[in-house]
Amino acid sequence: MPEFRLVLDTTFFILHYFSSDKTVQSRTREVLRRCRKIGNRGVIPTIVLSEFYAQAAKRVGGEEAKRRFREIVESGLDVIALDTRVCEQAGILRHKHHEKLPWGDCIIAATAIVTEIQFILSEDTHFTLIRELKTKTLNDLSL
């Protein structure tokens, strides 16, 4: 089986926790299962944790958002903290795209570039503007 390496965007976790579609739920569980297998890598930029917490709190309240946040942090996926390399790359992307990309997306994309994972799983169309990356939606992903 080929290596399964991807950066997971906030939209992935929103689908995972809040979709009522059984097919979507099954696909997100399979992605997480594959990301945790030996030799594979599922990466979560810390900005994704922040974005997810804020959106989850709006939907289900602070306590439940906190529980789901902890679940993601303790999931066995790689949580990548913001460092100077990611900050620089995010600034480069923001400038290169004439400030049309939101900062969060710049940081997520920069994390993918710095960790040499050129594949982002996201429902967000902003990532398609970044030529250095490949982006797939959950429906487009071959499982």
Secondary structure, 3 states (H helix, E strand, C coil): CCCCEEEECHHHHHHHHHCCCHHHHHHHHHHHHHHHCCCCEEEEEHHHHHHHHHHHHHHHCHHHHHHHHHHHHCCCCEEECCCHHHHHHHHHHHHHCCCCCCHHHHHHHHHHHHCCCCEEECCCHHHHHCCCCEEECCCCCCC
